[in-house]
Amino acid sequence: MARSLGSLPRKSDNGPGHNSGVSFEKPYFDRLLHLRTAIAELRDDIKELKIECKEADIDVGPLELAVKRYRETEEERLARETKEAEAERILRACLGDFIETDLGGSALNDALDEAETKIAKAKDSNRRRRKVQESMDAARAHLGSEQQIEDERERISEMPLI
C-alpha cells in the first residue's frame, strides 16, 4: 500500500527560488517512476507468457477469463451474473418454446458466447481508441497549438530550397 511521506520537509531550507535543495516532490517522483517501470516490466512479462501459452497450444482467451473471474469481487460477480441472467431471459423470451429443444438450447448457448465475444472486442477497441487519442493529445501538446503548427508550416514553406 502507499506509504506516507509526510515527515519530509515541504520547502527547501535554502530560501525561495534556490534550486540546490532537495525538492519535497522528489520522493514522490522517485516512487512513481519506480512503479511505472515495474508496470512496464510486468506488461512485458505478460506478453512473454502469452507467447509461451501459444507455443504450448494453450488458448489465452479462456486463461485470461479464468484469471479475471478469479480476481473479481463479490459485487462484480453479482453484477456479471445478473447481466448474464437478463441476457438469457431475453433470449428465452425471443426463442419461445423452441428453447426446450436441443437445437434451441444450442442456439441459446451460441448467442450467449457471441455476446461475450462482442463485449470483449468492444472493450479492446475502446482501449485502442483511447491509446490513439492519448498519443494524438501528447503530439499536440508537444507541437503546440494549431496556430503554432500553422505558423511553423508557413515558416518552413517560405524557406529557400537548397
N, CA, C and O of each residue as an XYZ file, in Angstrom:
648
protein
N       0.840     -1.174      0.000
C       0.000      0.000      0.000
C       0.878      1.227      0.000
O       2.082      1.128      0.233
N       0.301      2.373     -0.255
C       1.065      3.609     -0.321
C       1.606      3.973      1.052
O       0.909      3.851      2.059
N       2.841      4.416      1.080
C       3.416      4.830      2.350
C       3.405      6.340      2.440
O       3.430      7.036      1.425
N       3.366      6.840      3.661
C       3.285      8.274      3.880
C       4.663      8.902      3.801
O       5.645      8.357      4.304
N       4.713     10.035      3.172
C       5.959     10.792      3.100
C       5.776     12.129      3.807
O       6.470     13.099      3.501
N       4.850     12.178      4.746
C       4.526     13.415      5.437
C       5.656     13.979      6.269
O       5.649     15.174      6.562
N       6.629     13.170      6.665
C       7.704     13.657      7.514
C       8.761     14.419      6.722
O       9.674     14.996      7.314
N       8.657     14.432      5.424
C       9.634     15.139      4.601
C       9.356     16.634      4.621
O       8.203     17.047      4.742
N      10.402     17.452      4.503
C      10.179     18.899      4.511
C       9.392     19.334      3.291
O       9.545     18.756      2.215
N       8.562     20.331      3.443
C       7.743     20.833      2.355
C       8.477     21.868      1.532
O       8.100     22.109      0.385
N       9.510     22.489      2.071
C      10.224     23.551      1.404
C      11.720     23.335      1.537
O      12.187     22.689      2.476
N      12.443     23.866      0.617
C      13.888     23.841      0.697
C      14.335     24.808      1.786
O      13.714     25.851      1.984
N      15.412     24.465      2.492
C      15.945     25.341      3.532
C      16.782     26.473      2.950
O      17.214     27.358      3.688
N      17.016     26.462      1.665
C      17.899     27.437      1.042
C      17.165     28.695      0.598
O      17.787     29.560     -0.019
N      15.917     28.834      0.872
C      15.195     30.040      0.514
C      14.440     29.889     -0.792
O      14.717     28.976     -1.571
N      13.497     30.768     -1.034
C      12.699     30.687     -2.264
C      13.550     30.931     -3.503
O      14.422     31.800     -3.515
N      13.284     30.152     -4.539
C      13.996     30.321     -5.797
C      15.337     29.632     -5.857
O      15.968     29.604     -6.914
N      15.781     29.083     -4.764
C      17.088     28.411     -4.744
C      16.872     26.954     -5.094
O      16.085     26.278     -4.432
N      17.545     26.451     -6.113
C      17.257     25.103     -6.585
C      18.301     24.069     -6.186
O      18.325     22.985     -6.768
N      19.151     24.355     -5.234
C      20.136     23.346     -4.849
C      19.624     22.438     -3.742
O      20.258     21.424     -3.451
N      18.491     22.767     -3.111
C      17.923     21.927     -2.073
C      17.129     20.785     -2.678
O      16.808     20.807     -3.866
N      16.811     19.792     -1.868
C      16.009     18.659     -2.327
C      14.553     19.080     -2.354
O      14.031     19.593     -1.364
N      13.908     18.870     -3.465
C      12.501     19.202     -3.601
C      11.671     18.228     -2.776
O      11.997     17.043     -2.693
N      10.599     18.726     -2.167
C       9.743     17.831     -1.402
C       9.000     16.863     -2.311
O       8.467     15.861     -1.833
N       8.951     17.144     -3.636
C       8.292     16.254     -4.584
C       9.168     15.082     -4.996
O       8.655     14.090     -5.514
N      10.466     15.168     -4.780
C      11.423     14.170     -5.274
C      11.070     12.743     -4.836
O      11.072     11.849     -5.681
N      10.764     12.486     -3.549
C      10.426     11.103     -3.169
C       9.196     10.565     -3.902
O       9.137      9.386     -4.252
N       8.214     11.443     -4.131
C       7.013     11.026     -4.858
C       7.356     10.730     -6.311
O       6.888      9.749     -6.887
N       8.175     11.590     -6.888
C       8.631     11.374     -8.263
C       9.351     10.040     -8.377
O       9.083      9.257     -9.288
N      10.265      9.784     -7.449
C      11.039      8.533     -7.485
C      10.138      7.315     -7.360
O      10.313      6.336     -8.085
N       9.174      7.367     -6.445
C       8.262      6.232     -6.272
C       7.415      6.004     -7.504
O       7.232      4.866     -7.935
N       6.887      7.099     -8.085
C       6.050      6.971     -9.278
C       6.869      6.422    -10.439
O       6.399      5.566    -11.187
N       8.080      6.910    -10.585
C       8.966      6.406    -11.635
C       9.220      4.918    -11.453
O       9.168      4.154    -12.417
N       9.494      4.505    -10.223
C       9.734      3.082     -9.934
C       8.499      2.239    -10.255
O       8.614      1.169    -10.854
N       7.319      2.721     -9.858
C       6.089      1.968    -10.108
C       5.777      1.877    -11.596
O       5.361      0.821    -12.074
N       5.971      2.973    -12.341
C       5.727      2.942    -13.792
C       6.687      1.970    -14.483
O       6.302      1.268    -15.417
N       7.923      1.935    -14.023
C       8.907      0.993    -14.581
C       8.478     -0.441    -14.287
O       8.558     -1.311    -15.155
N       8.026     -0.681    -13.066
C       7.574     -2.024    -12.687
C       6.368     -2.447    -13.535
O       6.274     -3.601    -13.953
N       5.454     -1.512    -13.786
C       4.282     -1.817    -14.616
C       4.722     -2.211    -16.019
O       4.222     -3.189    -16.575
N       5.648     -1.460    -16.590
C       6.135     -1.765    -17.941
C       6.786     -3.144    -17.972
O       6.591     -3.904    -18.921
N       7.558     -3.469    -16.938
C       8.194     -4.784    -16.879
C       7.150     -5.896    -16.763
O       7.282     -6.942    -17.399
N       6.124     -5.671    -15.961
C       5.059     -6.671    -15.820
C       4.304     -6.866    -17.133
O       3.951     -7.992    -17.484
N       4.057     -5.782    -17.854
C       3.384     -5.914    -19.155
C       4.228     -6.749    -20.116
O       3.700     -7.582    -20.852
N       5.538     -6.520    -20.104
C       6.428     -7.316    -20.958
C       6.393     -8.788    -20.547
O       6.378     -9.674    -21.402
N       6.379     -9.047    -19.231
C       6.311    -10.426    -18.741
C       5.010    -11.095    -19.183
O       5.009    -12.268    -19.558
N       3.909    -10.355    -19.140
C       2.616    -10.911    -19.557
C       2.642    -11.239    -21.046
O       2.140    -12.284    -21.460
N       3.226    -10.349    -21.853
C       3.338    -10.619    -23.293
C       4.134    -11.899    -23.533
O       3.741    -12.734    -24.349
N       5.253    -12.053    -22.823
C       6.077    -13.253    -22.977
C       5.307    -14.506    -22.552
O       5.407    -15.546    -23.204
N       4.545    -14.409    -21.468
C       3.751    -15.546    -21.003
C       2.715    -15.947    -22.048
O       2.496    -17.135    -22.282
N       2.074    -14.955    -22.682
C       1.080    -15.261    -23.714
C       1.728    -15.957    -24.908
O       1.137    -16.859    -25.503
N       2.932    -15.540    -25.253
C       3.657    -16.198    -26.344
C       3.955    -17.647    -25.966
O       3.798    -18.554    -26.783
N       4.389    -17.856    -24.716
C       4.660    -19.221    -24.243
C       3.396    -20.073    -24.301
O       3.444    -21.236    -24.701
N       2.263    -19.490    -23.900
C       0.996    -20.226    -23.931
C       0.655    -20.637    -25.358
O       0.258    -21.776    -25.600
N       0.808    -19.718    -26.295
C       0.502    -20.031    -27.688
C       1.424    -21.117    -28.214
O       0.991    -21.985    -28.972
N       2.699    -21.077    -27.818
C       3.643    -22.109    -28.251
C       3.288    -23.472    -27.665
O       3.579    -24.507    -28.263
N       2.650    -23.466    -26.477
C       2.241    -24.710    -25.832
C       0.812    -25.100    -26.222
O       0.220    -25.984    -25.603
N       0.253    -24.438    -27.254
C      -1.112    -24.689    -27.728
C      -2.158    -24.492    -26.634
O      -3.130    -25.243    -26.550
N      -1.953    -23.488    -25.806
C      -2.926    -23.131    -24.771
C      -3.634    -21.876    -25.242
O      -2.991    -20.875    -25.559
N      -4.965    -21.927    -25.290
C      -5.759    -20.781    -25.709
C      -5.713    -19.731    -24.603
O      -6.116    -19.997    -23.471
N      -5.226    -18.554    -24.929
C      -5.019    -17.498    -23.940
C      -6.348    -16.898    -23.478
O      -6.465    -16.491    -22.323
N      -7.350    -16.837    -24.358
C      -8.640    -16.239    -24.009
C      -9.284    -16.853    -22.775
O      -9.600    -16.134    -21.827
N      -9.483    -18.165    -22.767
C     -10.076    -18.780    -21.566
C      -9.196    -18.622    -20.322
O      -9.701    -18.495    -19.207
N      -7.892    -18.631    -20.524
C      -6.970    -18.436    -19.404
C      -7.161    -17.042    -18.809
O      -7.223    -16.884    -17.590
N      -7.255    -16.027    -19.679
C      -7.489    -14.652    -19.232
C      -8.830    -14.550    -18.502
O      -8.924    -13.909    -17.455
N      -9.866    -15.185    -19.059
C     -11.186    -15.146    -18.445
C     -11.169    -15.806    -17.066
O     -11.789    -15.306    -16.128
N     -10.462    -16.924    -16.946
C     -10.372    -17.616    -15.655
C      -9.704    -16.718    -14.615
O     -10.158    -16.646    -13.473
N      -8.632    -16.037    -15.006
C      -7.936    -15.138    -14.074
C      -8.841    -13.968    -13.704
O      -8.902    -13.568    -12.541
N      -9.539    -13.425    -14.689
C     -10.443    -12.302    -14.437
C     -11.523    -12.701    -13.443
O     -11.817    -11.962    -12.504
N     -12.106    -13.863    -13.651
C     -13.169    -14.314    -12.742
C     -12.629    -14.652    -11.363
O     -13.315    -14.442    -10.362
N     -11.420    -15.167    -11.295
C     -10.793    -15.488    -10.015
C     -10.565    -14.214     -9.202
O     -10.688    -14.222     -7.977
N     -10.233    -13.124     -9.886
C      -9.902    -11.874     -9.206
C     -11.116    -10.988     -8.930
O     -11.000    -10.030     -8.167
N     -12.284    -11.278     -9.528
C     -13.417    -10.380     -9.371
C     -13.970    -10.415     -7.951
O     -13.943    -11.443     -7.273
N     -14.468     -9.266     -7.526
C     -15.055     -9.146     -6.199
C     -16.459     -9.743     -6.210
O     -17.001    -10.081     -7.262
N     -17.024     -9.863     -5.034
C     -18.385    -10.390     -4.917
C     -19.375     -9.490     -5.664
O     -20.281     -9.985     -6.335
N     -19.202     -8.174     -5.547
C     -20.088     -7.234     -6.241
C     -19.964     -7.369     -7.754
O     -20.968     -7.355     -8.466
N     -18.730     -7.500     -8.246
C     -18.514     -7.657     -9.687
C     -19.124     -8.963    -10.189
O     -19.716     -9.008    -11.268
N     -18.972    -10.041     -9.383
C     -19.532    -11.333     -9.768
C     -21.055    -11.258     -9.840
O     -21.659    -11.762    -10.787
N     -21.680    -10.627     -8.837
C     -23.138    -10.496     -8.832
C     -23.618     -9.660    -10.020
O     -24.623    -10.000    -10.644
N     -22.919     -8.582    -10.335
C     -23.302     -7.746    -11.480
C     -23.185     -8.543    -12.779
O     -24.071     -8.473    -13.630
N     -22.101     -9.294    -12.936
C     -21.910    -10.109    -14.148
C     -23.002    -11.159    -14.266
O     -23.590    -11.325    -15.335
N     -23.281    -11.878    -13.165
C     -24.299    -12.931    -13.201
C     -25.692    -12.358    -13.461
O     -26.516    -12.995    -14.116
N     -25.949    -11.171    -12.952
C     -27.244    -10.523    -13.197
C     -27.403    -10.201    -14.676
O     -28.459    -10.444    -15.259
N     -26.346     -9.650    -15.288
C     -26.394     -9.347    -16.723
C     -26.560    -10.612    -17.545
O     -27.324    -10.632    -18.510
N     -25.849    -11.670    -17.171
C     -25.951    -12.930    -17.904
C     -27.364    -13.507    -17.788
O     -27.915    -14.009    -18.768
N     -27.946    -13.434    -16.589
C     -29.303    -13.952    -16.384
C     -30.320    -13.145    -17.194
O     -31.256    -13.711    -17.759
N     -30.136    -11.828    -17.249
C     -31.049    -10.984    -18.022
C     -30.920    -11.288    -19.516
O     -31.922    -11.338    -20.230
N     -29.693    -11.488    -19.984
C     -29.484    -11.826    -21.396
C     -30.143    -13.167    -21.719
O     -30.757    -13.320    -22.774
N     -30.016    -14.128    -20.821
C     -30.635    -15.435    -21.044
C     -32.160    -15.323    -21.040
O     -32.832    -15.968    -21.846
N     -32.707    -14.505    -20.135
C     -34.159    -14.310    -20.084
C     -34.664    -13.726    -21.408
O     -35.688    -14.157    -21.939
N     -33.925    -12.737    -21.931
C     -34.320    -12.108    -23.195
C     -34.277    -13.128    -24.334
O     -35.193    -13.199    -25.153
N     -33.210    -13.909    -24.374
C     -33.093    -14.927    -25.433
C     -34.194    -15.972    -25.325
O     -34.768    -16.378    -26.335
N     -34.488    -16.405    -24.118
C     -35.554    -17.394    -23.926
C     -36.899    -16.830    -24.391
O     -37.695    -17.528    -25.019
N     -37.139    -15.541    -24.068
C     -38.395    -14.918    -24.487
C     -38.477    -14.834    -26.008
O     -39.545    -15.023    -26.590
N     -37.365    -14.555    -26.635
C     -37.340    -14.437    -28.099
C     -37.490    -15.799    -28.782
O     -38.123    -15.899    -29.833
N     -36.914    -16.841    -28.193
C     -36.959    -18.166    -28.805
C     -38.246    -18.924    -28.472
O     -38.616    -19.854    -29.189
N     -38.925    -18.541    -27.401
C     -40.187    -19.181    -27.026
C     -40.019    -20.666    -26.732
O     -39.044    -21.065    -26.095
N     -40.991    -21.511    -27.206
C     -40.974    -22.945    -26.955
C     -39.784    -23.636    -27.620
O     -39.390    -24.733    -27.225
N     -39.228    -22.991    -28.615
C     -38.094    -23.558    -29.346
C     -36.892    -23.788    -28.417
O     -36.037    -24.625    -28.711
N     -36.823    -23.062    -27.316
C     -35.682    -23.141    -26.405
C     -35.555    -24.524    -25.771
O     -34.449    -24.932    -25.415
N     -36.653    -25.248    -25.623
C     -36.635    -26.546    -24.952
C     -36.039    -27.649    -25.817
O     -35.733    -28.726    -25.305
N     -35.870    -27.412    -27.097
C     -35.283    -28.432    -27.976
C     -33.762    -28.340    -27.906
O     -33.210    -27.339    -27.449
N     -33.086    -29.407    -28.369
C     -31.618    -29.402    -28.396
C     -31.093    -28.273    -29.271
O     -30.125    -27.595    -28.924
N     -31.741    -28.088    -30.396
C     -31.322    -27.026    -31.308
C     -31.521    -25.652    -30.668
O     -30.675    -24.773    -30.824
N     -32.606    -25.462    -29.967
C     -32.870    -24.189    -29.289
C     -31.860    -23.929    -28.184
O     -31.392    -22.801    -28.025
N     -31.518    -24.964    -27.416
C     -30.504    -24.824    -26.369
C     -29.150    -24.452    -26.960
O     -28.415    -23.630    -26.411
N     -28.838    -25.082    -28.099
C     -27.588    -24.775    -28.780
C     -27.586    -23.336    -29.283
O     -26.574    -22.642    -29.192
N     -28.714    -22.893    -29.811
C     -28.825    -21.510    -30.290
C     -28.640    -20.529    -29.135
O     -27.995    -19.491    -29.289
N     -29.211    -20.864    -27.977
C     -29.070    -20.017    -26.802
C     -27.601    -19.919    -26.388
O     -27.097    -18.822    -26.144
N     -26.921    -21.048    -26.310
C     -25.502    -21.047    -25.919
C     -24.649    -20.287    -26.919
O     -23.756    -19.532    -26.536
N     -24.927    -20.489    -28.213
C     -24.168    -19.764    -29.243
C     -24.375    -18.261    -29.120
O     -23.426    -17.488    -29.254
N     -25.610    -17.845    -28.866
C     -25.903    -16.415    -28.743
C     -25.201    -15.812    -27.533
O     -24.672    -14.703    -27.607
N     -25.195    -16.542    -26.420
C     -24.508    -16.046    -25.221
C     -23.001    -15.937    -25.461
O     -22.377    -14.951    -25.068
N     -22.418    -16.952    -26.109
C     -20.983    -16.908    -26.416
C     -20.654    -15.743    -27.337
O     -19.657    -15.048    -27.141
N     -21.502    -15.534    -28.349
C     -21.279    -14.436    -29.294
C     -21.368    -13.086    -28.589
O     -20.589    -12.179    -28.881
N     -22.317    -12.952    -27.661
C     -22.464    -11.696    -26.923
C     -21.216    -11.419    -26.085
O     -20.740    -10.284    -26.047
N     -20.681    -12.441    -25.413
C     -19.464    -12.268    -24.615
C     -18.287    -11.869    -25.498
O     -17.481    -11.023    -25.111
N     -18.184    -12.467    -26.674
C     -17.095    -12.143    -27.600
C     -17.213    -10.702    -28.075
O     -16.213     -9.987    -28.136
N     -18.427    -10.267    -28.414
C     -18.611     -8.890    -28.869
C     -18.284     -7.890    -27.774
O     -17.704     -6.840    -28.050
N     -18.643     -8.196    -26.555
C     -18.328     -7.303    -25.432
C     -16.815     -7.195    -25.262
O     -16.288     -6.099    -25.072
N     -16.120     -8.322    -25.329
C     -14.655     -8.315    -25.185
C     -14.005     -7.509    -26.306
O     -13.076     -6.740    -26.057
N     -14.488     -7.680    -27.545
C     -13.922     -6.930    -28.676
C     -14.186     -5.443    -28.535
O     -13.325     -4.628    -28.868
N     -15.361     -5.076    -28.047
C     -15.690     -3.663    -27.869
C     -14.780     -3.031    -26.827
O     -14.311     -1.908    -27.009
N     -14.527     -3.750    -25.735
C     -13.623     -3.230    -24.708
C     -12.230     -3.048    -25.273
O     -11.580     -2.039    -25.000
N     -11.756     -4.018    -26.066
C     -10.424     -3.928    -26.663
C     -10.355     -2.761    -27.640
O      -9.358     -2.040    -27.678
N     -11.400     -2.574    -28.423
C     -11.450     -1.466    -29.383
C     -11.413     -0.128    -28.661
O     -10.737      0.800    -29.107
N     -12.133     -0.019    -27.550
C     -12.123      1.215    -26.769
C     -10.736      1.502    -26.219
O     -10.308      2.656    -26.184
N     -10.016      0.442    -25.781
C      -8.653      0.626    -25.286
C      -7.761      1.179    -26.386
O      -6.981      2.101    -26.151
N      -7.874      0.616    -27.594
C      -7.055      1.084    -28.716
C      -7.391      2.534    -29.046
O      -6.499      3.348    -29.284
N      -8.683      2.852    -29.058
C      -9.112      4.208    -29.375
C      -8.560      5.197    -28.347
O      -8.122      6.289    -28.709
N      -8.579      4.815    -27.063
C      -8.032      5.680    -26.022
C      -6.529      5.878    -26.213
O      -6.022      6.986    -26.038
N      -5.809      4.799    -26.573
C      -4.362      4.912    -26.789
C      -4.066      5.857    -27.945
O      -3.153      6.678    -27.853
N      -4.819      5.751    -29.024
C      -4.625      6.639    -30.172
C      -4.895      8.076    -29.753
O      -4.126      8.977    -30.088
N      -5.990      8.295    -29.019
C      -6.336      9.647    -28.581
C      -5.257     10.206    -27.655
O      -4.899     11.379    -27.768
N      -4.732      9.382    -26.735
C      -3.661      9.834    -25.844
C      -2.414     10.208    -26.645
O      -1.750     11.198    -26.337
N      -2.099      9.424    -27.661
C      -0.942      9.724    -28.498
C      -1.138     11.039    -29.252
O      -0.223     11.857    -29.345
N      -2.332     11.226    -29.783
C      -2.619     12.465    -30.500
C      -2.548     13.670    -29.557
O      -2.009     14.714    -29.925
N      -3.086     13.531    -28.354
C      -3.028     14.624    -27.384
C      -1.591     14.948    -27.012
O      -1.219     16.116    -26.899
N      -0.779     13.904    -26.820
C       0.627     14.122    -26.487
C       1.350     14.820    -27.627
O       2.175     15.704    -27.396
N       1.039     14.421    -28.864
C       1.665     15.060    -30.022
C       1.249     16.526    -30.117
O       2.079     17.391    -30.398
N      -0.023     16.804    -29.885
C      -0.486     18.192    -29.923
C       0.196     19.014    -28.839
O       0.611     20.148    -29.078
N       0.310     18.436    -27.644
C       0.967     19.151    -26.550
C       2.435     19.405    -26.884
O       2.974     20.469    -26.577
N       3.069     18.433    -27.507
C       4.475     18.570    -27.876
C       4.659     19.615    -28.967
O       5.590     20.419    -28.913
N       3.772     19.602    -29.955
C       3.908     20.506    -31.089
C       3.377     21.908    -30.796
O       3.807     22.877    -31.422
N       2.463     22.021    -29.866
C       1.889     23.322    -29.550
C       0.492     23.445    -30.114
O      -0.120     22.458    -30.525
N      -0.007     24.673    -30.130
C      -1.379     24.914    -30.590
C      -1.460     24.785    -32.105
O      -0.441     24.718    -32.792
N      -2.680     24.751    -32.610
C      -2.903     24.667    -34.054
C      -2.279     25.877    -34.754
O      -1.713     25.757    -35.840
N      -2.394     27.043    -34.114
C      -1.826     28.259    -34.704
C      -0.302     28.155    -34.786
O       0.291     28.554    -35.789
N       0.330     27.627    -33.747
C       1.784     27.459    -33.775
C       2.199     26.498    -34.884
O       3.201     26.723    -35.564
N       1.435     25.438    -35.064
C       1.737     24.466    -36.111
C       1.602     25.128    -37.481
O       2.449     24.942    -38.354
N       0.530     25.901    -37.663
C       0.320     26.591    -38.946
C       1.435     27.601    -39.201
O       1.932     27.711    -40.322
N       1.827     28.337    -38.162
C       2.941     29.292    -38.305
C       4.226     28.584    -38.707
O       4.975     29.069    -39.555
N       4.470     27.448    -38.099
C       5.683     26.678    -38.420
C       5.629     26.164    -39.855
O       6.644     26.165    -40.551
N       4.467     25.729    -40.300
C       4.317     25.272    -41.686
C       4.620     26.406    -42.669
O       5.310     26.208    -43.670
N       4.090     27.604    -42.366
C       4.355     28.753    -43.226
C       5.840     29.085    -43.255
O       6.410     29.341    -44.315
N       6.457     29.078    -42.083
C       7.885     29.385    -41.998
C       8.702     28.409    -42.822
O       9.634     28.803    -43.523
N       8.351     27.135    -42.734
C       9.085     26.109    -43.479
C       8.839     26.270    -44.976
O       9.764     26.118    -45.774
N       7.602     26.575    -45.366
C       7.302     26.694    -46.797
C       7.995     27.910    -47.428
O       8.252     27.925    -48.632
N       8.292     28.918    -46.617
C       8.957     30.116    -47.116
C      10.479     29.962    -47.197
O      11.171     30.796    -47.780
N      10.977     28.888    -46.604
C      12.439     28.689    -46.619
C      12.876     28.344    -48.040
O      12.190     27.609    -48.750
N      14.036     28.888    -48.450
C      14.525     28.566    -49.803
C      14.992     27.117    -49.881
O      15.553     26.576    -48.928
N      14.753     26.511    -51.017
C      15.207     25.139    -51.240
C      16.684     25.170    -51.599
O      17.135     26.038    -52.347
N      17.409     24.242    -51.075
C      18.864     24.184    -51.349
C      19.130     23.242    -52.479
O      20.284     23.051    -52.865
